[in-house]
Amino acid sequence: MNYFWGFSWEGLVVFILVMIPNLFYFWLPNSSGSGRTPSKHLILDIMEHGSQAIFIFLLVFLISKQGAPMLSPYTIGMAILLLLYYLLWIFYFRGYKNFTVLLGMAVVPVAYFILAEIWLHKIPAVVPTVIFGVTHIVITYIDYRSAH
């Protein structure tokens, strides 16, 4: 077996870096626009949050016996995606809440997490990340269409 259970500081940092703009979303007044409305897609929400919890757990607590060099094509790709994600959040906070920005905010972090999982050799985490990504994109589409 190439895995064991433990704590991965790299996995935690990967997760925290994506969550930073989300904190501003909750702290800044009116950042969500018209406020939060009740969910119209409970099953999708359960799938989204369940798969998210699983992939985050695996990212932070599943340890691969293979090493992961700090500088690699994966980490360079992750850095580019993270900068793009932050840029999308800046657009969002400046009032650009069009479908392209919202879809980018759903797709980019998923691609970032998949690169991180490959970089850290946590391949079992890719499956719940893909499930999370698909449901996150579908929810983004449904919410955008119902608001417009």
RAMOKA-V784691 format. One line per field, one symbol per residue. ss: DSSP state (a for helix, b for strand, c for the rest). A space follows every 50 residues. Layout:
ss=???
This chain:
ss=ccbbbcccaaaaaaaaaaaaaaaaaaaccccccccccccccaaaaaaaaa aaaaaaaaaaabbbccccccccaaaaaaaaaaaaaaaaaaaaacccccaa aaaaaaaaaaaaaaaaaaaccccaaaaaaaaaaaaaaaaaaaaaaaac
